[in-house]
Amino acid sequence: MKTEMKDRIRSRRVQLDITQQTLAKRLGVSRVSVTKWENGTTKPDGENLHQLAMALQTSPEWILYGKGEEKTDD
């Protein structure tokens, strides 16, 4: 079963035990932005996508398409 981007973002955040507020602070965005990404209202783009991938320890490709590794080596 293929997951949607919103589900990958939320599940990875929960897996890492990060709150929406903490993630938003790390990215320099509002908690509402993270909520919108997780409910599918909007999608992260550009620098936000890159920063989100780093914060979730994964690749932008995994966030966008579910392809590749969920985790990246740090």
C-alpha positions in Angstrom: 0.0 0.0 0.0 1.4 3.3 -1.0 1.3 6.1 1.5 0.6 9.7 0.9 3.1 12.5 1.6 1.0 13.8 4.5 1.1 10.3 6.1 4.8 9.9 5.6 5.5 13.3 7.3 3.3 12.6 10.3 4.4 9.0 10.8 8.1 9.9 10.6 7.6 12.8 13.0 5.8 10.6 15.5 8.4 7.8 15.1 11.1 10.3 16.0 8.9 11.5 18.9 8.9 15.2 17.8 5.9 17.4 18.4 4.5 19.6 15.6 5.6 22.6 17.6 9.2 21.4 18.0 9.4 20.5 14.3 8.0 23.9 13.3 10.6 25.6 15.5 13.4 23.7 14.0 12.2 24.6 10.5 11.4 28.3 11.3 7.8 27.9 10.3 4.5 28.0 12.2 3.0 25.0 13.8 0.0 25.6 11.6 2.2 25.0 8.5 3.2 21.6 9.9 -0.4 20.8 10.6 -1.4 21.7 7.0 1.4 19.5 5.7 0.2 16.6 7.8 -3.5 17.0 6.9 -2.7 17.5 3.2 -4.0 21.1 2.9 -0.6 22.2 1.6 2.8 20.7 0.8 6.3 21.7 1.8 8.3 23.1 -1.0 11.8 24.4 -1.7 13.9 25.1 1.3 11.1 24.0 3.7 11.2 20.5 2.0 15.0 20.3 2.3 14.9 21.4 5.9 12.0 19.0 6.7 13.9 16.1 5.2 16.9 16.9 7.4 14.8 17.3 10.5 13.1 14.0 9.8 16.4 12.3 9.0 15.3 11.3 5.6 15.5 12.4 1.9 13.3 14.8 0.1 12.5 12.1 -2.4 11.1 9.8 0.3 8.9 12.7 1.6 7.6 13.5 -1.9 7.3 10.1 -3.5 7.9 7.4 -0.8 11.0 6.2 -2.8 14.4 5.5 -1.4 15.3 5.0 2.2 13.2 6.4 5.0 16.3 7.1 7.0 19.5 8.7 5.9 22.9 8.2 7.4 24.1 11.1 9.5 
